[in-house]
Amino acid sequence: MAIESARGPALSRRLHGGELSRVAEVRAALRELLRHWGEPSRRDLAELLISELVTNALVHTDRGAHIMATLGDGPDALVGGRLRVEVRDFVARHPTLRTHAAEEGTSGRGLLLVHTLADAWGFRAHGVGKAVWFELDARFGPDAGRG
């Protein structure tokens, strides 16, 4: 179920350390929020990227994470607004983008996926930790972001 934020429709979840099994719940909640939003491939991409950020926060910290996904950009946000997902954790160490993840490895590619596939992404200090975020437009291509 969507909530309203100052920016628009949103979802908010708090996960405790070690709750990797709840990543699927976060994906399902995002899927519900984005039910009528954007192109299907953009919804799938949003699910992939939120999974990567939440998993990173839970694997690389043991203090849990707070997830906030918001749709903004006016009255049509639920259909075509810009999606912003922010995952806050409680460890100040900045994320490291591995540009040469080992081909045999099973980890180390999450942030690279976010870097490569999101329309925008970054991180910032937040309280005692940090927030890693990404943004996606509802459509992909040269007209994305235009009304």
NORNOR-V838655 format. One record per helix or strand of 2 or more residues. SS is the DSSP state (hx for helix, st for strand). FROM is the first residue (numbers start at 1). LEN is the number of residues. If there is no record, write none. Layout:
ss=SS from=FROM len=LEN
ss=SS from=FROM len=LEN
//
This chain:
ss=st from=3 len=2
ss=st from=9 len=7
ss=hx from=20 len=14
ss=hx from=40 len=21
ss=st from=65 len=8
ss=hx from=77 len=4
ss=st from=82 len=8
ss=hx from=110 len=8
ss=st from=120 len=7
ss=st from=129 len=8
//
